[in-house]
Amino acid sequence: MMKVQSVDDAIKHIKSGSTLMYGGFGGIGNPPTIIQKILDNGTNNLTLIGNDTGFPNVGIGQLITAKRVKKLVASHIGSNPNAGKQMHDGTLEIEFSPQGTLVERIRAGGVGLGGVLVDIGVEGMVGEGKQKININGKNFLVETPLTADVAIVYAKKADTFGNLIFDKSARNTNPLVAMAGRITIAETKEIVPMGELDPEEIITPGAFVDIVVQSEGVNWKWAWE
């Protein structure tokens, strides 16, 4: 089954008002070509779900800087001051989730669980307004699963069916995000025919990927350069 499409065709699934889940941390593992196309298309009013907000001009942070986002679910915004400013201005709603809890919520969404039980934040602000369950004398929070209209991931290599191999730390949250989108688009550095990938290296099976697009490469300057 051929899943390779042009980037222009693939991002037709990402509309203004969509919930968009993304892989990556600090820009590493964010899909650069898809993000640039979203910027070019003027898509706005997005809800983003992902680990962090990158940097102002790096990775997913560019959508924050361009004010294309109405709500964000993330564990960390500290490297992108634009996210903090918009939060204080009241123009960006942010739901913070501890990093471990966030990835478990994404995993729960991807595998169809009704939620996860965690002991992080039971007595603090994180637990305010959330359901609590006592098991064997210990309290847990009920954290709801996370899914998205579209999930976008970045891989080192894909075959035409969407089996994915990742590159070092760019693997980060991408395998979990790939499972949690109603539609999952994988941007990849290289696309090879079916049968060319070593099965032992495949991290995300193609069953979780709907569309594969060719990356045009990272188009931002890293914050430390």
N, C-alpha and C positions, 0 to 999 in steps of 0.2 A: 504493500500500500504506500503510494507516494504522498508524502505530507509536505513537500517543499513548495513554498509559495513566495511570491515577491513580498518585500516588507510593506509596500503600499497596499496590497490586497489584505495582508494579515492584520494590519492595524485598523481596518474597517470595523473590526469587532470592538475596538476601544472608542467609545462614544462619550461625549460630554455627559457627566452624571454617573459614569460607570464606577464600579468598585474595582480597583486595580491592585493586585498583590505582586510584589517584586522580590527577587532574591538579591543578595549582596550586603556588604558591610563596608561603609566608608567609600562607596563607589566601586570597590572591587567586587565583581560579580554582578553589577548592574548592567543591563543590556544597552549599550550606547546608541546603536542605530535606532532601536524602537523608541527610546526616550527622545532622540532628536526628531523623529517623525511626529511624535505627539506634540512637541513644541511647534513644529512647522505647521501642523494641521489646526492649531488653535484650540485643541480639545481642552475643556476646562470643567470646573465644578466636580472634580474627581474626589473619590475617597481612596486614599492610599493605605495599604497594609504592608508593613515590612519592618525590618529590624531598626533602621535609622534613616536619617535624612541626608546622608552623605555630607558634602560641603556645598557652599552656595553655587559654585560653578562646576561641580563634579557630580556625575551620576544622577540619581533620582532627585538630588537637591536642586537641580535646575528647574524642576517643575514647581517646587516650593518658591524659589526666587521669582519665577514668572507668575506667581499667584494663580496657578491652575488648580489648586487643591482646596477643597472646603473642609475636609476632615482627614485626620491622620491617626492611624493606630500603630504605635512604635514603642521601642524600649529606650531610644536615645536620640536626642536632637542637639546635643551640645556642640557638635562640630559645624552646625549650620545656624548662625545667629538670625538668619531671616525667619526660620521656623519659630524661634523664641519671640521675635518681635511681633510676628503675625498672631501668635498665641495671645500675647499681652494686649494687642490692639483689638482682639476679638474677631479677627477675620479668618482665623484658622482654629478649628476645633481639634483638640488633641486628646486622645485616650492613651494614657501610658500603661504599658504592661511590662512587668519585669521580663528580662530577656528569655530566661528559661521557660517562664510561663507562656510568653508569646509564641515561642516555637512549638510548645506542646499544644497550644490552641490551634495553630496552623496544621500540625500533624493530625489533631483530632478532626479538623474539618476535612482533611484529605482522605482519611480512612473511614469517615462516616460515624464517628463517635458523637454522643450527645453532649460531651464536655469532659473536663478533666478535674481532678481534685488536687489542690496544691496547699501547702502550709505556709507559703510566702505571703506576708501581708495580712494574715488572719486578724491581727489585733490593730493594724494600722489603717492609714488612709486608703490603701489599695483595696481593703476589704469592705469599705463603707458601701452599704446598699446591696451587697452581694449575698447570695444564699450560702449558708454554712451548714456543714454536716459533721456530726460527731461519730467517729469510728473508733471503737476500742478505747474510748476516753480521750481521744485527740481530735481537735477541731480542724476542719479543712474548708477552704473556699471552693465553691463550684465555679469554674471558669468556662465560659462558653466557647464553642468551636468557631473558627474563622474560615470563611470561604470568600471567593471573589468572582465577579463576572468574568474577569480575564486575569490569568497569572502570566507574568513575563519572567523568563529565566535566561541566564547567559551560560553557555557551555563552551568547552574547548573544541569538541568534535561531536558531530551527530551523523547517524546514517539517515537514509531517506525515510525510514519508518519512525524516526524520532528517538531512538536509543541514544542516551547522552553520556559523554565522558567530560568530567570537569578538570580544571587546572588548579592544583594546589588549594590555596585559601579561597579562591573564587568559587569553590564548591559550597562553602558556608551554608546559607539557608536555601540555596537553589533547589536541592532535591525535595525538600518539604513543600516549598512553594509550588513546585511542579505538580504536586498531587491535589492542590486545593483550589484550583481554578475551574470554573465551568468550562472555560476554554483556556488551554495552555499553549503559549507561543514560546518556542525556544529559539533564541538568537545564538548562532554558533560561528566560531572562527572558520571551521572546515566542515564540509558535508561530503560524506563518502557513500558509495553504494551499500545496500544491504549485504551483510556477510563479511564486511571488511573489519568491523570492530571486534576486538578480543572480548568475548563474553565476560571474562573475569574483570575487565576494566569498566564495564557498564555500571553506572550508579543509578541512573533513572531509566527504567524500561520505557520503551516507546508507547506502551499502553496508556501512559499518563500524559503524553504529548499529542496535541492536535495539529500543530502547524510548526514547521521548521523554516527559519529564514537565515539567509546568509548575512553575517555581520560585515559592516563596512569598516570596522575597527574602532578603537577608542578615540574619541574626538575631543577629549578635554585634557587640560594640563593638570597633572596631579598636584595636590595641595602642597606637597613637600618639595616640588621642583622649583 
